[in-house]
Amino acid sequence: MHSALQRYLRELDQLTRVVEGTPAGRWDAPTPCPDWSARQLLGHLVDGQRHVVALATGDGPRAPMTDPAALGRLLGPEPRAGWRRARADTTAALVQVPPGSLVPTPFGEQPVEQVLGLALIEPLVHGWDLAVATGQDVVLDPEAVAATLPTVLALGDGLAATGMYRPARPAPGGASDAERLLAALGRDPRPAAAAGRPA
């Protein structure tokens, strides 16, 4: 198993811990992603895994779901079970992809390792979003942060231009690399008590 896949699956493991730690009564809690509840955010992540699998297995890009209500329904009646299914399906598909495979993306053919490197941003940062929304503590994996921060900083305003992320905000004084990453993706890396504040 190549390092990019190991890192990606390890981040899904971290996200799974946050999902499993979410209290049953918190799935409708607001998140740092404006207009998305915890349930809808997890639905977005499930849809995102389908997108990653489609890219990595050579099926090419697919249009993401954007309707929050539809994303919430994607999980079924039990969000944890919905995520477990998606996590298992993702792992089963990705471990079959040969290292070094060139796969079609919106930016032309790219090595699968590059696809997974960019895809790592989503479970890494949205796992933090979900933890904030549901009152959990989470420490971003330093290796995942080190792997994604240079790309995020290099893309700069280009990420916000996609509509998927809010504009970057200044990092606080003495910010760690994890806090710099969160700020670059439009989040308050030191949220006060409340989730749901737009990031």
NUMAR-693777 format. One line per field, with one value per residue: x, y, z of N, C-alpha, C in turn; residue number from 1. Coordinates in nm, 2 decimals. Example, Ala and Ser with C-alpha at 12.3 -4.5 7.8 and 13.67 -1.06 7.14 Angstrom:
<pts>
n_c1 [1.32_1.28]
n_c2 [-0.57_-0.22]
n_c3 [0.78_0.71]
ca_c1 [1.23_1.37]
ca_c2 [-0.45_-0.11]
ca_c3 [0.78_0.71]
c_c1 [1.32_1.29]
c_c2 [-0.33_0.00]
c_c3 [0.78_0.79]
num [1_2]
</pts>
This chain:
<pts>
n_c1 [0.09_0.07_0.22_0.05_-0.20_-0.21_-0.20_-0.43_-0.63_-0.58_-0.66_-0.93_-0.99_-0.95_-1.16_-1.37_-1.36_-1.45_-1.70_-1.82_-1.81_-2.00_-2.27_-2.61_-2.80_-2.69_-2.68_-2.82_-2.70_-2.56_-2.28_-1.93_-1.94_-2.13_-2.48_-2.50_-2.58_-2.46_-2.53_-2.57_-2.32_-2.18_-2.30_-2.21_-1.95_-1.97_-2.07_-1.85_-1.66_-1.75_-1.69_-1.41_-1.35_-1.45_-1.28_-1.02_-1.04_-1.06_-1.30_-1.35_-1.43_-1.72_-2.03_-2.06_-2.30_-2.51_-2.73_-2.83_-3.03_-3.07_-2.82_-2.82_-3.01_-2.88_-2.74_-2.92_-3.13_-2.97_-2.69_-2.43_-2.41_-2.45_-2.21_-2.02_-2.07_-2.00_-1.73_-1.62_-1.68_-1.52_-1.26_-1.24_-1.25_-1.03_-0.80_-0.76_-0.65_-0.38_-0.05_0.08_-0.10_-0.24_-0.50_-0.81_-0.89_-1.05_-0.85_-0.70_-0.50_-0.38_-0.14_-0.26_-0.18_-0.15_-0.41_-0.53_-0.38_-0.47_-0.74_-0.73_-0.76_-1.03_-1.15_-0.98_-1.01_-1.29_-1.35_-1.25_-1.44_-1.67_-1.61_-1.60_-1.86_-2.00_-1.90_-1.66_-1.31_-1.04_-0.73_-0.55_-0.39_-0.04_0.12_-0.06_-0.14_0.11_0.13_-0.07_-0.08_0.12_0.01_-0.24_-0.18_-0.04_-0.24_-0.40_-0.63_-0.75_-0.88_-1.11_-1.23_-1.35_-1.58_-1.61_-1.48_-1.45_-1.32_-0.98_-0.87_-0.69_-0.43_-0.40_-0.17_0.14_0.05_0.00_0.10_-0.13_-0.33_-0.27_-0.34_-0.62_-0.71_-0.63_-0.82_-1.05_-1.15_-1.20_-0.94_-0.94_-1.19_-1.45_-1.68_-1.89_-2.02_-2.12_-2.09_-2.01_-1.74]
n_c2 [-0.12_0.21_0.53_0.75_0.65_0.51_0.73_0.86_0.67_0.65_0.90_0.88_0.70_0.85_1.04_0.86_0.80_1.04_1.05_0.82_0.91_1.11_1.24_1.11_1.30_1.52_1.54_1.73_1.96_2.28_2.35_2.46_2.50_2.70_2.69_2.41_2.12_1.89_1.63_1.68_1.76_1.53_1.37_1.51_1.43_1.15_1.15_1.27_1.06_0.89_1.03_1.05_0.78_0.73_0.89_0.78_0.52_0.54_0.61_0.87_1.22_1.31_1.49_1.67_1.63_1.90_1.99_2.06_1.92_1.69_1.58_1.52_1.32_1.12_0.96_0.78_0.65_0.62_0.79_0.71_0.44_0.48_0.62_0.42_0.23_0.37_0.42_0.16_0.08_0.26_0.20_-0.07_-0.03_0.15_0.01_-0.16_-0.02_0.01_0.13_0.44_0.46_0.63_0.86_0.99_1.33_1.65_1.82_1.70_1.40_1.25_1.12_0.86_0.90_1.17_1.26_1.15_1.29_1.55_1.51_1.45_1.67_1.71_1.50_1.56_1.83_1.86_1.67_1.80_2.01_1.87_1.77_2.01_2.09_1.90_1.90_1.78_1.71_1.73_1.65_1.76_1.54_1.55_1.47_1.46_1.72_1.84_1.73_1.85_2.13_2.29_2.27_2.39_2.65_2.73_2.72_2.92_3.19_3.06_2.83_2.93_3.04_2.83_2.79_2.60_2.64_2.89_3.23_3.27_3.34_3.56_3.39_3.32_3.48_3.32_3.08_2.73_2.48_2.34_2.52_2.72_2.59_2.55_2.82_2.91_2.78_2.92_2.90_2.96_2.89_2.87_2.82_2.97_2.87_2.79_2.59_2.63_2.89_3.09_2.98]
n_c3 [0.00_-0.10_0.02_0.00_-0.01_0.23_0.41_0.34_0.41_0.68_0.76_0.71_0.91_1.14_1.10_1.12_1.40_1.50_1.40_1.52_1.78_1.80_1.97_1.97_1.97_1.84_1.57_1.42_1.48_1.41_1.20_1.14_0.87_0.67_0.68_0.68_0.86_1.11_1.02_0.75_0.67_0.71_0.52_0.29_0.30_0.26_0.00_-0.11_-0.09_-0.28_-0.50_-0.49_-0.52_-0.78_-0.93_-0.86_-0.95_-1.22_-1.34_-1.38_-1.33_-1.13_-1.08_-0.79_-0.52_-0.41_-0.27_0.05_0.20_0.05_0.08_0.36_0.36_0.24_0.41_0.52_0.79_1.01_1.09_1.16_1.07_0.80_0.74_0.80_0.61_0.37_0.43_0.43_0.17_0.03_0.11_0.01_-0.26_-0.31_-0.24_-0.44_-0.65_-0.86_-0.76_-0.88_-1.09_-1.37_-1.38_-1.51_-1.45_-1.37_-1.44_-1.63_-1.70_-1.40_-1.16_-0.93_-0.67_-0.65_-0.68_-0.44_-0.26_-0.28_-0.23_0.04_0.19_0.24_0.43_0.64_0.71_0.73_0.92_1.14_1.14_1.20_1.45_1.60_1.57_1.72_1.97_2.03_2.10_1.88_1.73_1.46_1.24_1.23_1.01_0.80_0.79_0.72_0.47_0.33_0.37_0.22_-0.04_-0.01_0.07_-0.16_-0.35_-0.27_-0.31_-0.50_-0.41_-0.27_-0.48_-0.61_-0.48_-0.29_-0.06_0.20_0.19_0.28_0.61_0.84_1.01_1.36_1.60_1.65_1.54_1.50_1.25_1.19_1.27_1.09_0.85_0.89_0.90_0.65_0.50_0.56_0.82_1.17_1.36_1.63_1.77_1.97_2.21_2.04_1.79_1.45_1.40_1.12_0.92]
ca_c1 [0.00_0.16_0.21_-0.06_-0.32_-0.20_-0.23_-0.57_-0.71_-0.56_-0.75_-1.07_-1.00_-0.97_-1.29_-1.46_-1.36_-1.53_-1.84_-1.86_-1.82_-2.10_-2.39_-2.72_-2.88_-2.62_-2.67_-2.88_-2.62_-2.49_-2.13_-1.86_-1.98_-2.26_-2.60_-2.49_-2.59_-2.36_-2.57_-2.55_-2.18_-2.13_-2.35_-2.12_-1.83_-2.01_-2.07_-1.71_-1.59_-1.79_-1.62_-1.27_-1.34_-1.47_-1.15_-0.91_-1.06_-1.06_-1.43_-1.35_-1.50_-1.86_-2.08_-2.10_-2.43_-2.50_-2.84_-2.81_-3.14_-3.04_-2.70_-2.87_-3.09_-2.79_-2.69_-3.02_-3.18_-2.86_-2.57_-2.30_-2.42_-2.43_-2.07_-1.95_-2.08_-1.92_-1.59_-1.59_-1.68_-1.41_-1.14_-1.24_-1.22_-0.90_-0.68_-0.74_-0.59_-0.23_0.02_0.12_-0.20_-0.28_-0.65_-0.86_-0.94_-1.09_-0.73_-0.62_-0.46_-0.29_-0.12_-0.36_-0.13_-0.18_-0.56_-0.55_-0.32_-0.56_-0.86_-0.70_-0.81_-1.17_-1.17_-0.90_-1.07_-1.43_-1.34_-1.24_-1.57_-1.77_-1.58_-1.64_-2.01_-2.05_-1.84_-1.55_-1.18_-0.97_-0.60_-0.52_-0.27_0.06_0.16_-0.16_-0.12_0.23_0.11_-0.17_-0.06_0.18_-0.08_-0.35_-0.12_-0.01_-0.36_-0.45_-0.76_-0.81_-0.97_-1.23_-1.30_-1.42_-1.71_-1.61_-1.43_-1.46_-1.19_-0.88_-0.87_-0.56_-0.39_-0.36_-0.03_0.19_-0.03_0.07_0.07_-0.27_-0.41_-0.25_-0.42_-0.76_-0.73_-0.62_-0.95_-1.16_-1.20_-1.14_-0.88_-0.95_-1.33_-1.50_-1.76_-2.00_-2.02_-2.23_-2.04_-1.96_-1.59]
ca_c2 [0.00_0.33_0.62_0.84_0.57_0.49_0.86_0.89_0.58_0.69_1.02_0.83_0.64_0.96_1.09_0.76_0.82_1.16_1.01_0.73_0.99_1.21_1.20_1.09_1.42_1.63_1.53_1.84_2.07_2.36_2.33_2.58_2.52_2.77_2.62_2.26_2.06_1.78_1.52_1.72_1.76_1.39_1.33_1.56_1.35_1.03_1.18_1.29_0.94_0.84_1.11_1.00_0.64_0.74_0.94_0.69_0.39_0.57_0.64_1.01_1.31_1.31_1.61_1.66_1.68_2.03_2.02_2.01_1.83_1.56_1.52_1.46_1.19_1.02_0.87_0.69_0.69_0.62_0.85_0.63_0.32_0.53_0.64_0.29_0.16_0.45_0.40_0.02_0.07_0.34_0.12_-0.18_0.02_0.21_-0.08_-0.23_0.07_0.00_0.25_0.50_0.47_0.76_0.86_1.12_1.43_1.77_1.89_1.61_1.28_1.26_0.99_0.84_0.95_1.32_1.27_1.12_1.40_1.67_1.46_1.44_1.80_1.70_1.44_1.62_1.96_1.84_1.60_1.90_2.08_1.78_1.77_2.14_2.10_1.80_1.92_1.69_1.76_1.66_1.71_1.72_1.46_1.64_1.42_1.50_1.87_1.87_1.69_1.94_2.28_2.36_2.28_2.48_2.78_2.76_2.75_3.06_3.23_2.97_2.74_3.00_3.07_2.71_2.79_2.49_2.69_3.03_3.29_3.26_3.44_3.56_3.30_3.39_3.49_3.19_2.97_2.60_2.45_2.30_2.64_2.79_2.52_2.59_2.96_2.92_2.73_3.01_2.87_3.01_2.77_2.87_2.86_2.98_2.75_2.75_2.55_2.69_3.02_3.07_2.98]
ca_c3 [0.00_-0.11_0.14_-0.02_0.03_0.38_0.47_0.32_0.49_0.82_0.79_0.73_1.05_1.23_1.08_1.18_1.54_1.53_1.37_1.63_1.91_1.79_2.04_1.89_1.96_1.79_1.42_1.36_1.52_1.31_1.18_1.09_0.73_0.68_0.63_0.69_0.99_1.12_0.94_0.61_0.65_0.69_0.39_0.19_0.30_0.19_-0.14_-0.15_-0.11_-0.41_-0.60_-0.49_-0.58_-0.92_-0.99_-0.84_-1.03_-1.36_-1.40_-1.41_-1.23_-1.12_-1.02_-0.65_-0.47_-0.35_-0.19_0.19_0.24_-0.01_0.15_0.48_0.34_0.18_0.52_0.58_0.92_1.11_1.02_1.18_0.98_0.66_0.72_0.80_0.47_0.28_0.46_0.39_0.02_-0.02_0.13_-0.08_-0.40_-0.33_-0.22_-0.57_-0.75_-0.86_-0.74_-1.00_-1.20_-1.42_-1.38_-1.56_-1.35_-1.44_-1.48_-1.71_-1.63_-1.29_-1.08_-0.83_-0.55_-0.65_-0.65_-0.30_-0.18_-0.28_-0.16_0.18_0.26_0.28_0.56_0.74_0.76_0.77_1.04_1.24_1.14_1.27_1.59_1.66_1.58_1.81_2.11_2.05_2.08_1.78_1.69_1.33_1.22_1.18_0.88_0.70_0.78_0.65_0.33_0.26_0.39_0.10_-0.16_0.02_0.06_-0.30_-0.43_-0.22_-0.33_-0.60_-0.34_-0.25_-0.61_-0.65_-0.41_-0.19_0.07_0.23_0.18_0.39_0.71_0.90_1.12_1.49_1.63_1.70_1.50_1.45_1.11_1.18_1.27_0.96_0.75_0.91_0.87_0.50_0.45_0.60_0.95_1.29_1.42_1.78_1.79_2.11_2.24_1.96_1.65_1.37_1.36_0.99_0.92]
c_c1 [0.09_0.12_0.09_-0.19_-0.32_-0.25_-0.38_-0.66_-0.70_-0.65_-0.89_-1.09_-1.02_-1.11_-1.39_-1.47_-1.45_-1.68_-1.89_-1.88_-1.92_-2.23_-2.51_-2.80_-2.81_-2.61_-2.73_-2.81_-2.56_-2.34_-2.06_-1.88_-2.12_-2.37_-2.60_-2.50_-2.48_-2.40_-2.55_-2.40_-2.13_-2.18_-2.26_-1.99_-1.85_-2.01_-1.93_-1.63_-1.63_-1.71_-1.47_-1.26_-1.36_-1.35_-1.04_-0.92_-1.07_-1.19_-1.44_-1.44_-1.65_-1.91_-2.11_-2.24_-2.41_-2.62_-2.83_-2.91_-3.11_-2.92_-2.73_-2.94_-2.99_-2.74_-2.79_-3.06_-3.08_-2.73_-2.45_-2.30_-2.39_-2.28_-1.99_-1.95_-2.00_-1.77_-1.55_-1.58_-1.56_-1.28_-1.13_-1.20_-1.07_-0.78_-0.66_-0.67_-0.44_-0.16_0.07_0.02_-0.23_-0.43_-0.70_-0.92_-0.99_-0.97_-0.64_-0.58_-0.36_-0.26_-0.22_-0.31_-0.15_-0.33_-0.59_-0.49_-0.41_-0.69_-0.85_-0.76_-0.95_-1.20_-1.09_-0.97_-1.22_-1.45_-1.33_-1.38_-1.67_-1.74_-1.62_-1.79_-2.07_-1.98_-1.73_-1.41_-1.11_-0.84_-0.57_-0.39_-0.16_0.11_0.07_-0.16_0.00_0.21_0.02_-0.14_0.01_0.09_-0.19_-0.30_-0.09_-0.13_-0.42_-0.60_-0.83_-0.91_-1.11_-1.31_-1.38_-1.56_-1.71_-1.56_-1.45_-1.33_-1.11_-0.90_-0.73_-0.54_-0.36_-0.21_0.02_0.12_0.06_0.04_-0.07_-0.36_-0.39_-0.34_-0.57_-0.79_-0.72_-0.75_-1.07_-1.22_-1.13_-1.08_-0.89_-1.09_-1.36_-1.59_-1.85_-1.96_-2.13_-2.19_-1.98_-1.81_-1.54]
c_c2 [0.12_0.43_0.71_0.77_0.55_0.62_0.89_0.80_0.61_0.81_0.98_0.76_0.74_1.02_0.99_0.77_0.94_1.12_0.92_0.80_1.09_1.16_1.19_1.22_1.54_1.63_1.65_1.97_2.15_2.33_2.46_2.60_2.58_2.69_2.47_2.22_1.95_1.66_1.56_1.72_1.62_1.33_1.38_1.48_1.21_1.05_1.21_1.17_0.87_0.91_1.07_0.87_0.65_0.79_0.84_0.56_0.42_0.60_0.79_1.09_1.29_1.44_1.59_1.69_1.81_2.06_1.97_1.91_1.69_1.49_1.46_1.33_1.08_0.92_0.77_0.73_0.69_0.67_0.76_0.51_0.37_0.56_0.51_0.22_0.24_0.42_0.26_0.02_0.15_0.26_0.00_-0.14_0.07_0.12_-0.16_-0.15_0.05_0.13_0.31_0.51_0.61_0.76_0.99_1.20_1.55_1.85_1.80_1.48_1.31_1.13_0.98_0.90_1.10_1.34_1.25_1.23_1.52_1.63_1.46_1.56_1.78_1.63_1.50_1.74_1.94_1.75_1.70_1.98_2.00_1.77_1.89_2.14_2.01_1.80_1.82_1.76_1.67_1.73_1.66_1.65_1.54_1.60_1.47_1.65_1.91_1.83_1.79_2.09_2.35_2.38_2.39_2.63_2.82_2.79_2.88_3.08_3.14_2.87_2.81_3.02_2.94_2.71_2.68_2.53_2.84_3.10_3.27_3.37_3.45_3.46_3.37_3.39_3.36_3.07_2.85_2.58_2.41_2.42_2.72_2.73_2.56_2.73_2.98_2.87_2.80_2.98_2.94_2.90_2.76_2.91_2.87_2.86_2.70_2.70_2.63_2.83_3.01_3.08_3.03]
c_c3 [0.00_0.00_0.12_0.02_0.18_0.45_0.46_0.41_0.64_0.86_0.80_0.86_1.15_1.22_1.14_1.33_1.58_1.51_1.48_1.76_1.91_1.87_1.95_1.87_1.90_1.63_1.35_1.40_1.40_1.31_1.14_0.94_0.72_0.61_0.63_0.83_0.99_1.03_0.79_0.57_0.63_0.56_0.28_0.19_0.24_0.04_-0.20_-0.17_-0.24_-0.52_-0.61_-0.55_-0.73_-0.99_-0.98_-0.92_-1.18_-1.42_-1.43_-1.32_-1.24_-1.05_-0.88_-0.62_-0.39_-0.26_-0.05_0.23_0.18_0.05_0.28_0.47_0.29_0.28_0.56_0.72_1.03_1.05_1.04_1.09_0.84_0.64_0.71_0.67_0.37_0.30_0.41_0.23_-0.04_-0.01_0.03_-0.22_-0.41_-0.32_-0.35_-0.68_-0.75_-0.84_-0.87_-1.11_-1.24_-1.44_-1.44_-1.45_-1.43_-1.49_-1.57_-1.63_-1.52_-1.22_-0.96_-0.69_-0.54_-0.62_-0.50_-0.21_-0.17_-0.21_-0.01_0.26_0.31_0.41_0.67_0.80_0.80_0.89_1.16_1.26_1.22_1.42_1.66_1.67_1.69_1.95_2.14_2.03_1.97_1.75_1.55_1.32_1.16_1.04_0.77_0.68_0.70_0.50_0.26_0.27_0.27_-0.01_-0.13_0.01_-0.08_-0.38_-0.39_-0.25_-0.44_-0.54_-0.32_-0.38_-0.66_-0.59_-0.30_-0.06_0.08_0.21_0.30_0.49_0.78_1.01_1.24_1.51_1.69_1.66_1.46_1.31_1.09_1.18_1.14_0.85_0.76_0.87_0.72_0.43_0.51_0.73_1.06_1.36_1.57_1.81_1.94_2.14_2.13_1.82_1.58_1.34_1.22_0.99_0.79]
num [1_2_3_4_5_6_7_8_9_10_11_12_13_14_15_16_17_18_19_20_21_22_23_24_25_26_27_28_29_30_31_32_33_34_35_36_37_38_39_40_41_42_43_44_45_46_47_48_49_50_51_52_53_54_55_56_57_58_59_60_61_62_63_64_65_66_67_68_69_70_71_72_73_74_75_76_77_78_79_80_81_82_83_84_85_86_87_88_89_90_91_92_93_94_95_96_97_98_99_100_101_102_103_104_105_106_107_108_109_110_111_112_113_114_115_116_117_118_119_120_121_122_123_124_125_126_127_128_129_130_131_132_133_134_135_136_137_138_139_140_141_142_143_144_145_146_147_148_149_150_151_152_153_154_155_156_157_158_159_160_161_162_163_164_165_166_167_168_169_170_171_172_173_174_175_176_177_178_179_180_181_182_183_184_185_186_187_188_189_190_191_192_193_194_195_196_197_198_199]
</pts>
